[in-house]
Amino acid sequence: MRTVIAGGGLVGLTAAASLQSIGHEVTVLEQAPQVRAAGAGIGLWPNALREFDQIGVGDEVRALGAWIDTWFFDPAGRPQRAPGYGTDDHRFLLVPRPALNRLLADRVGLDRIRLGARATGCTETDAEVVVHLEDGTDVRADLLIGADGVHSRIRASLVPGSEAVAHEGHFAWRALVPAGAERPEGSVLTIGGARTRGGYARVSPEQTMWMVNQFDVAELTGTKRERALTRARHLAAEGWHEDLLAMIEATPEEDILENQITLVPPLPRWTSDRIALIGDAAHGLSPHIAAGGTLGVEDVGVLRAHLADAPDAATAFTRYEDERRARFDQVREHSAAVEKADGAAEFAERYAAFSHWMLTTS
């Protein structure tokens, strides 16, 4: 089975390795000139790690990251956890994105990854699917997996008019910095005033990732660092989070990632007979629930299982879509509840309810 995967990020590379394991001849199309990753670190839940175990890289992925034991705090530094939930509901593996993508690319094989190959759309026939590239050439295959993110061109071909939309007023800032004197043993996520949230976590003994996000942002002024500091000050009271402020102040301007959060609207379909959307291309959500990567890797596992068992690809794609769309109806409900949480205690309750549901229903 000749399978083209548009997008060489976390989900696309995982899909390539996973489908190779059931005999697919894969080609990954990546628009960038090298295998890279946008972002700093990514949290992976056990749901994702099971798929990495399936493709034989689970131990290596675990070795790249650090286990995070999450606590939530109010702006005065008082810790919050919802009663009735266990340690497993608050743990995830934080992994540097660039190292993870390099690991997955090596597993797929660099000869199976075409760099500088930007997919602009596709045409499907009864016999094949043709992927159109920006340089005017085409790639022909039996199946096409769209893993090209929130602004997917494959989605645009499959579902015209499905452009990503801004999560109005929602912005995020983050960066990787050298580890310092901040507490190394877990994640500090503070729920502050003015609908601001943020904190930091060790990605490795040498690196820490900080992040700040805010809903209902008005006009942005100043540099990226000044904008991040303005939001971070909503998280600090009575000396709490001085370490976060210091990290942001010390981060070079060019190393700060600033994003207007964008969402993929609910789609009428994710698949056709020869095309399937996975990851953010199918269901890009706000990162405030910290589960986007895990949900995308879950997609891969479900898709692989159905392709291995179904009588044909079209049936496999239909079964994959039915299963995943039902799960995402509930994910969206949890995401909205976490977004609207008022204060640290309510946030802790709603996030634990989501994480427990995620871990026990996959």
C-alpha positions in Angstrom: 0.0 0.0 0.0 1.6 3.3 -1.1 0.7 5.9 1.6 1.6 9.5 1.4 1.6 11.5 4.7 1.4 15.3 4.3 3.2 16.9 7.3 6.4 15.8 9.0 5.6 16.9 12.5 5.0 14.8 15.6 1.7 13.2 14.3 2.8 12.8 10.7 6.1 11.1 11.6 4.3 8.9 14.2 1.8 7.9 11.5 4.6 7.1 9.1 6.4 4.8 11.6 3.1 3.2 12.7 1.9 2.5 9.1 5.3 1.1 8.2 4.8 -1.4 11.0 1.8 -2.9 9.1 3.5 -3.0 5.7 2.7 0.4 4.2 5.2 1.9 1.8 5.2 5.5 3.2 6.4 8.8 1.9 6.3 11.9 4.2 6.0 15.3 2.6 7.5 18.0 4.8 7.4 21.6 3.6 10.4 22.7 5.7 14.0 22.3 4.5 14.8 20.1 7.5 13.1 17.9 10.1 12.3 20.4 12.8 9.6 21.2 15.3 7.7 24.4 16.1 7.5 24.9 19.8 9.5 24.1 22.9 8.3 21.0 24.8 5.3 18.8 24.5 3.4 16.9 27.1 2.7 13.2 26.4 0.2 11.2 28.4 0.4 7.3 28.7 -2.2 7.1 25.8 0.5 8.4 23.5 3.3 6.4 25.0 1.5 3.2 24.3 1.6 4.0 20.6 5.3 4.7 20.8 5.7 1.3 22.4 3.8 -0.2 19.6 6.3 1.1 17.0 9.3 0.3 19.1 10.5 3.7 20.3 8.7 4.0 23.7 11.8 3.5 25.8 13.7 6.1 23.8 10.9 8.6 24.0 10.8 8.2 27.8 14.6 8.7 28.0 14.2 12.0 26.2 11.8 13.5 28.6 11.0 14.2 32.3 8.0 13.0 34.2 6.0 16.0 35.5 3.9 15.7 38.6 1.5 18.6 38.1 0.2 21.0 40.7 -1.9 24.0 40.3 -1.5 27.3 42.2 -3.4 30.5 42.9 -1.5 33.8 42.5 -0.4 33.7 46.1 1.3 30.3 45.6 -1.3 28.2 47.4 -1.3 24.7 45.9 -4.5 23.2 44.6 -5.5 19.7 43.6 -9.0 18.3 43.2 -10.0 15.7 45.9 -10.9 12.3 44.7 -8.2 12.0 41.9 -4.9 10.2 42.1 -1.3 10.8 41.2 -1.7 9.2 37.8 -4.3 11.8 36.9 -1.7 14.5 37.3 1.4 13.0 35.6 2.7 13.3 32.0 6.0 13.1 30.2 7.4 16.4 29.0 9.6 16.0 26.0 11.6 18.5 23.9 9.9 18.7 20.5 13.0 18.9 18.3 14.6 15.8 19.9 11.4 13.9 19.6 10.9 14.7 15.9 14.5 13.7 15.2 14.0 10.4 16.9 10.8 9.7 14.9 12.4 10.8 11.6 15.3 8.3 12.2 12.7 5.6 12.9 10.9 6.3 9.7 14.1 6.6 7.7 15.3 9.9 6.2 15.0 8.4 2.7 11.3 8.2 3.2 11.0 11.9 4.1 10.9 14.5 1.2 12.0 17.9 2.6 11.0 21.1 1.0 7.9 19.4 -0.4 4.8 21.6 0.4 1.5 20.0 -0.4 -1.0 22.5 -1.8 -3.9 20.2 -2.3 -5.0 16.8 -3.7 -7.2 15.1 -6.2 -8.9 11.8 -5.5 -10.0 9.3 -8.1 -11.4 5.7 -7.9 -7.9 4.4 -8.6 -5.6 6.7 -6.6 -5.0 10.0 -4.9 -2.7 12.6 -6.4 -1.0 15.1 -4.1 -0.1 18.4 -5.7 3.1 20.2 -4.6 4.0 23.8 -4.6 6.8 23.3 -7.1 4.2 22.0 -9.7 4.9 18.3 -9.4 2.6 15.6 -8.2 2.9 12.6 -5.9 0.7 9.6 -6.6 -0.4 7.1 -3.9 -3.1 4.7 -2.8 -3.8 6.6 0.4 -3.2 10.1 1.7 -3.0 11.0 5.4 -3.4 14.7 6.1 -1.2 15.5 9.1 -0.4 19.1 8.0 -1.7 20.9 11.0 -4.3 23.6 11.8 -3.8 25.3 8.4 -4.0 22.0 6.5 -4.1 22.2 2.7 -5.3 18.6 2.5 -8.3 19.5 4.7 -9.0 22.5 2.4 -9.2 20.1 -0.6 -11.3 17.5 1.3 -13.6 20.0 3.0 -13.7 23.4 1.2 -14.4 26.3 3.4 -12.9 24.7 6.5 -10.2 27.3 7.2 -8.9 27.6 10.8 -10.4 30.4 12.8 -8.8 32.6 15.5 -9.7 31.7 19.1 -10.5 35.4 19.5 -8.5 37.1 22.1 -6.4 34.0 23.1 -2.6 34.4 22.9 0.2 32.3 24.2 3.9 33.0 24.8 6.6 30.3 25.6 10.3 29.5 25.3 13.0 27.0 26.3 15.6 28.4 28.6 18.7 27.0 30.4 17.6 25.4 33.7 18.4 27.5 36.7 17.4 27.6 40.4 13.7 27.1 39.8 12.1 24.1 41.5 12.9 21.1 39.3 10.5 18.5 40.7 7.3 19.4 38.9 5.1 21.7 36.9 4.1 25.1 38.3 0.9 26.2 36.7 -0.7 29.2 38.2 -4.2 30.4 37.5 -4.0 34.2 37.8 -6.1 37.2 37.4 -7.3 38.7 34.1 -7.9 35.2 32.7 -4.2 34.6 32.6 -2.5 31.2 33.2 1.1 30.1 33.1 4.2 28.5 34.7 7.1 26.4 33.8 8.5 22.8 33.9 11.9 21.2 33.5 12.1 19.5 30.1 15.5 18.0 30.9 18.2 18.5 33.5 19.5 21.3 31.3 16.4 23.0 30.0 13.2 24.5 31.4 10.1 25.5 29.4 8.1 28.5 30.5 4.7 29.5 29.1 2.0 32.1 29.7 -1.4 32.4 28.0 -4.3 34.8 28.3 -7.9 34.7 27.1 -9.8 37.9 26.2 -6.6 39.8 25.3 -7.1 43.4 24.2 -4.7 45.3 22.0 -1.1 44.0 22.1 1.6 46.6 22.7 5.4 46.4 23.3 7.9 43.7 22.5 7.1 40.0 22.8 9.0 39.9 26.1 7.1 42.9 27.4 3.8 41.3 26.4 4.7 38.0 28.1 5.9 39.8 31.3 2.6 41.9 31.4 0.6 38.6 31.6 3.1 36.9 33.9 2.6 39.6 36.5 -1.0 38.6 36.8 0.4 35.3 38.2 2.6 36.8 40.8 1.6 37.9 44.3 3.5 38.1 47.6 6.7 37.2 45.8 5.3 34.1 44.2 6.6 33.4 40.7 9.5 35.7 40.8 11.4 32.9 39.1 9.0 32.9 36.1 9.4 36.7 35.7 13.2 36.3 35.9 13.1 33.5 33.2 11.1 35.7 30.8 13.3 38.7 31.4 16.4 36.7 30.6 14.9 35.1 27.4 16.2 36.6 24.2 13.5 38.3 22.2 14.1 36.0 19.2 13.7 32.9 21.3 10.1 33.8 22.5 7.3 32.1 20.6 4.1 34.2 20.5 1.0 32.7 19.0 -2.6 33.8 18.3 -4.3 30.6 19.1 -6.3 29.2 16.1 -8.9 26.4 16.1 -10.2 24.0 13.4 -14.0 24.3 13.3 -16.1 21.1 13.6 -16.0 19.4 10.2 -18.7 17.5 8.4 -16.2 14.8 7.6 -12.6 13.8 8.3 -12.2 11.1 5.6 -13.1 9.9 2.1 -12.3 6.6 0.5 -8.6 7.4 0.1 -7.9 10.4 2.4 -7.9 10.7 6.2 -7.2 13.7 8.4 -5.4 13.2 11.7 -4.1 15.4 14.5 -4.6 19.2 14.3 -5.6 18.9 10.6 -8.8 17.2 11.8 -9.5 18.8 15.1 -7.0 21.5 16.2 -8.0 22.7 19.6 -6.8 25.3 22.1 -3.5 24.2 23.8 -4.8 25.1 27.2 -5.8 21.5 27.9 -2.2 20.4 27.1 -3.4 17.2 25.2 -3.1 18.0 21.5 -0.1 15.9 20.9 -1.5 13.0 22.8 -4.8 13.2 21.0 -3.0 13.2 17.6 -1.0 10.2 18.5 -4.2 8.5 19.7 -5.6 9.1 16.2 -2.6 7.3 14.7 -3.2 4.2 16.9 -6.9 4.0 16.0 -6.2 4.5 12.3 -3.4 1.9 12.3 -5.6 -0.7 14.0 -8.5 -0.2 11.6 -6.3 -0.3 8.5 -4.8 -3.6 9.8 -8.2 -5.2 10.5 -10.7 -3.8 8.0 -11.4 -5.4 4.6 -10.4 -2.3 2.7 -9.1 1.2 3.4 -12.4 3.0 2.8 -14.0 0.9 5.5 -11.0 1.5 7.8 -11.3 5.2 7.3 -15.0 5.2 8.1 -14.5 3.2 11.3 -11.6 5.5 12.4 -13.7 8.6 11.8 -16.7 7.3 13.7 -14.6 6.3 16.7 -12.6 9.5 16.9 -15.4 12.0 16.2 -17.4 10.5 19.1 -14.4 11.0 21.4 -13.8 14.5 20.2 -17.4 15.5 21.0 -16.5 14.9 24.6 -13.0 16.4 24.4 -14.6 19.7 23.2 -16.9 19.7 26.2 -14.1 19.2 28.6 -11.9 21.8 26.8 -14.7 24.5 27.2 -15.1 23.6 30.9 -11.4 24.0 31.6 -11.2 27.3 29.6 -14.1 28.8 31.6 -12.8 27.7 35.0 -12.9 30.6 37.5 -9.9 30.4 39.9 -7.3 27.8 40.7 -9.6 25.4 42.7 -12.2 25.2 39.9 -9.5 24.8 37.3 -7.9 22.0 39.3 -11.3 20.2 39.5 -12.1 20.5 35.9 -8.7 19.6 34.6 -8.5 16.5 36.8 -11.9 15.4 35.5 -10.7 15.8 32.0 -7.4 14.0 32.5 -9.0 11.1 34.4 -11.6 10.7 31.6 -8.8 10.8 29.0 -6.7 8.2 30.7 -9.6 5.8 31.5 -11.6 5.9 28.2 -8.9 5.6 25.6 
